[in-house]
Structure formats: C-alpha cells, structure tokens
Amino acid sequence: MENKIVLIKEEKAVISTEQQIKTADKERLQKELDNSNMSPEDARKALLLEQVSREVTLYPFEVKQHFVSRGDFANARKADKLVTGDPREAVKKIKAEMSFFGAAFLEGFLGFYGIKRNEALKRYENRLLIISEQQFDTGERRAAICQVIRGRPEKIKECTSINEAKAQIQAMQPKPNQEKNLHGGLKYEITEKGK
C-alpha cells in the first residue's frame, strides 16, 4: 500500500498518494483543495483513523457474541454467514446481501465495528507517528511528528523529511538502563532483557 500524504493549501487539505500527486494535473488538485472542507488537522485525524481501521479485525464469532449479548438471536445467527475478519469486506457482503442481512444487522455490525475501532485507537494514545505533508503551492514536502492525544494526532515537531523524523523519534526513545522521570516525580528504569 502506498503511503498517504496530506496535501495542504492555506487552511484546506486533502489526502492523496504520491502517485496521485505526480500524475494528476495541477488544476484538478487545485479544484479538489478549493472544494475541500477538511482542515490539515482533520486530514491528519482521517489518516490516523484509516490506519487504525486497517488494524481492526472482526471475526464472525465476535459479531455473533455482540448480538447475543444484546438478546438479538436472529441477527446472531446471521453472523455465521460472515466469513471474513476484515470489516470492509464484511460491510461489502452485508450491503450486497441486504435482503438477507437487513438494516438492523448492518446497524448492529457498524456499532460493534465502532467499538472495536475505538479500542484500537486507544492503543495509539501517546504514541508517536509520522505524517507526510506537502504544500500545494510550493511543492515543499515535510514530515510531521505527531502524538495521539484523545484520539487526535497533535503535531509536536516538523521535520524536513521522513528520514529526519524517524531519526528524531529514535533520539527521543529512552536508551537501555536510562532512568526517566515520569509525571509526579516517579521514576522508572529501562533495562535490557536478560540483564
């Protein structure tokens, strides 16, 4: 999968790929940016949610248990017809066979998917991630080091390249046997395994 880029013009943004930026004509991209309602912050959040969504799996057994826990046994039986753990594929199947699954099943499935996605998003809390950004007018490419706080990627540092951002993150990581201060004056020590 190709890396995504936040393409920015003034306070508007769109999400694109490097290939799309290279092959698309500038007028089309300009029009797309002019019509965009997305801010750069919203685009960063959309990229984060896209990444998190790729990590979510929903096995048919889990979906069945979700319906059973709510006392919806008819929809629980329908969950056996889902054969994939990929939520995107499951939604396609549900929509294609809407006469079998029905709107209530789709609603319940999407509710459960939302719960699982939020759980996955919580695993990203306080992690550092790199988001590639490009200015539309100048073509200048930068990398933003972001920290996920309350489900939103907050930019904490701008770098000139992804490699610089990776080096900055590496430099921020505690070294083995290095003592770190935590909030409230608590300390912890990181040691290499087996020592």
N, C-alpha and C positions, 0 to 999 in steps of 0.2 A: 504494500500500500504506500502510495506516495505521500510525503509529508505535506501537511496543510500549512498555508501561510495566511496571516491576517493582512489584507491589503487595505491601506489606510489613506484616506484623503480628507484632510481637515478633521472633522469630528465624526466622520462616517467610515464604516468599514464593511468589507465583505470577506468571506472565507473562500480561498481559492487554493489551487495547487500550483507548483512551479511550472508544470507543463501548460496549464491553462493560461497562466500569465504570459508565458513565452509565445504561445500560439494564437491567443485571442488578439483581435485588433484593439487598439487603444480606445477608440470611440465606444466600442461595446462595453469595455471595462468602465469607462468614464460614466456611461449611462447607468450601468449596474450600481456604481457607487453613488451616483446622484439620486437614484431611486431607493437606496438602502435606508432602512430605519434603524440600522444596527450601529451602535457606538463601538469604538475599539474595545472597551471593557466587556460589552455584551458579546462581541466576537470571540474574545478570549474565553469567556464562560461557555459559549457554544462549542468551542474546540475541546474544552475540558469535558463537557458532557458527552461529546461524541466519543472521546477516548474512554470514558467510564462506561458508556453503553456497550462498547466493543468487548468489555471485560465481563459483562453480566451474562450469566447463563441461567436459563430457567428450564429445569428438567420437568418432563410431564408429571412425574411423581410429586414434585413440589407444587405445581399448579393444582393438581388434584387435591393435595392436602390443604391448600389455601381455600378451595371451595368447600371441602368437608368441614373445616374449622368454622365456616360461616353457615353450615347447615344446608348448603346448596348441593344436594346429592346428584341432581340431574346434570348440572354443569360439571360436577366432579367426574362423572362417567365419560363426558365428552373429552376431558383432558387426556384420556388414553389415546385419542386419535392424533395427538401431537407427537411427532417422532423426533423432534429436534430440540436441542438445548439452546439454539440461537433464537433470541426473542424476535429479531427482524424476520427470520424465516417463518416463525410461528405466526406472526401477525399477518404475513402474506397468505399463509394457508387459511387462517381464520377468515380473512376478508374474501378469499376465493371461494370458500365454502360457507358463506354467511348463512345460507338457508339451513345448514346443519347446525352450526355453532350458535348463531343468534347474537343479537346485540348485547344481551345480558352477559354472555360468556366473554365477549370481546371487552366489555367494560370491566369485568372482574379480572380478566387477564392483564389488561393495561394497568389496573390498580395495583396488582401484585408486582408487575414489572417496575412500576414507580417506586414501590417499597424497596425492591432489590437494588435498583439504581441508586437510591438514596443511601443505602447501606454501603455500596461500592464507593460512592462519593465521599462518605465519612472516612474511608481508608486513605483517601488522598489528603485529608486535613493535615496541615502543617508540612506537607511535602514540598520540595522544590521541583519545579518543572520549567522547561524551556519552551517558549512560544516564538516562532519566527514571524517577524513583521516586515512589511515593505511599504515605503511611502510611494503612493501612486505617482505624484508629480515628479519626484526626483529619481525614483527607482532605487533609492537607498534602502538596503536591507540591514536589519538589526535583529538581535535576539533579545527577548525579554526573559529575565529570570523571575518567575512568579512563585508565590507561596499561596496555597489554597487555604483560605480563611472563610469559615462559614459558607462553604460551597462556591465561593468566588475566587478566581485567581487574581491575586493582588500583585501588581508589578513591584518588585523590590530593587531591581537593578537592570539597567540597559547595557548591552554589550554590542560590540561591532560585528560579531559573528557567532555562530552556534558553537564553534570550537572554543572561542573565548569564554562563552557562557558555561560550557562543560568544565573548562579549567577553573573558573570561578567557583562553581559548585563543588568541585573536587577540593579546592582550597578551603572551603567552608566546612568540610567534613572533619570531624574530630579524628585525630591520629590515635593509634593504639597506645594504651597507657596514659593518654592525655586526660587530665582532670577538667571537667566542665562545670561551670556554675549554672544552676537551674534557678528558676523563679523562687523567691523566698529564701535565698541563701543556701538551699540544699545543693549538694554536690553529688556527682556520680563519676565513676571511672570506667573507661572503656578499656578492656584488656583483650589481647589476642587469645583466641580459643586454644586451650591446652596449656596455658602458662599460669 
